[in-house]
Amino acid sequence: MRHLFILSACLLATACGGGEEKKAGVAQAATMEAGQWETALEVTGIRSTDKTTPALKAKAGDKETGGACIAAGSEGKPPAELFAGPDYKCTTQTSFIRNGRISASLKCSRPGISGDIMHSVDGSYTGTTFEGTVSTITYLPGAGDFEMSRKITGRKTGAACADPAGGAEKKAA
């Protein structure tokens, strides 16, 4: 019985040990840094929810890149488009982006698709990188409703934001 207790204590110590070392290796930032960000999204799954062809022409493995600028003073509330991807126009419904954690819900629209496209974002970040998942579901007035899941990664590419008109860069910080 005594040996069983000692063995259990050793296994427990082994299972619990080392967690602090892992956490210490990753810097946890209070907010995402201001500046220009680049994102990469990959579709991991898409399916019809109304037994018709999905309104978005996508398949598992499709990749796209996008980006957005986090303005100085908005580090805790980055623009919704940063997480949605290119061609989406979005508003943030709810968000918790603090202390290394990303949890947000976005209401979006996209050219060529009539109706609401809802994204749920879950992930983690350091000051200059992030990764996570984007789960999408649609509420369309006609046929074509779908659910989609994507993997998203992002990285800060500059302290200044790119000018969408092609002119000079605008300082973010």
Long-range contacts (C-beta under 8 A, 24 or more apart in sequence): 26-100, 26-126, 27-126, 27-127, 28-99, 28-100, 28-126, 29-99, 29-100, 29-125, 29-126, 29-127, 30-98, 30-99, 31-75, 31-76, 31-97, 31-98, 31-127, 32-70, 32-75, 32-76, 32-78, 32-97, 32-125, 32-127, 32-130, 32-156, 33-70, 33-75, 33-127, 33-128, 33-156, 33-173, 34-70, 34-71, 34-72, 34-73, 34-74, 34-75, 34-159, 34-172, 34-173, 35-69, 35-70, 35-156, 35-157, 35-158, 35-159, 35-160, 35-161, 35-172, 35-173, 36-67, 36-69, 36-156, 36-157, 36-158, 36-159, 36-160, 36-161, 36-162, 36-169, 36-172, 37-67, 37-68, 37-69, 37-70, 37-78, 37-82, 37-154, 37-155, 37-156, 37-157, 38-65, 38-66, 38-67, 38-154, 38-155, 38-157, 39-65, 39-66, 39-67, 39-68, 39-82, 39-83, 39-85, 39-152, 39-153, 39-154, 40-64, 40-65, 40-152, 40-153, 40-154, 41-65, 41-66, 41-85, 41-134, 41-150, 41-151, 41-152, 42-150, 42-151, 43-148, 43-149, 43-150, 44-133, 44-149, 44-150, 44-151, 45-147, 45-148, 45-149, 46-146, 46-147, 46-148, 46-149, 47-146, 47-147, 47-148, 48-144, 48-145, 48-146, 49-137, 49-138, 49-145, 49-146, 49-147, 50-143, 50-144, 50-145, 52-143, 52-144, 52-145, 53-143, 53-144, 54-144, 54-145, 54-146, 54-148, 55-112, 55-113, 55-115, 55-138, 55-140, 55-143, 55-144, 55-145, 55-146, 56-110, 56-113, 56-138, 56-144, 56-146, 56-148, 58-148, 67-157, 67-162, 69-161, 69-162, 69-170, 69-172, 70-172, 71-161, 71-172, 72-171, 72-172, 72-173, 80-104, 80-106, 80-108, 82-154, 83-119, 83-121, 83-132, 83-134, 83-152, 84-108, 84-119, 84-134, 85-134, 85-150, 85-152, 87-111, 88-117, 88-119, 90-119, 97-125, 100-124, 100-125, 100-126, 101-125, 102-130, 102-132, 113-138, 113-140, 113-144, 114-140, 114-141, 114-142, 115-139, 115-140, 115-141, 115-142, 116-140, 121-152, 123-152, 125-154, 127-156, 128-155, 128-156, 129-153, 129-154, 129-155, 129-156, 130-154, 130-155
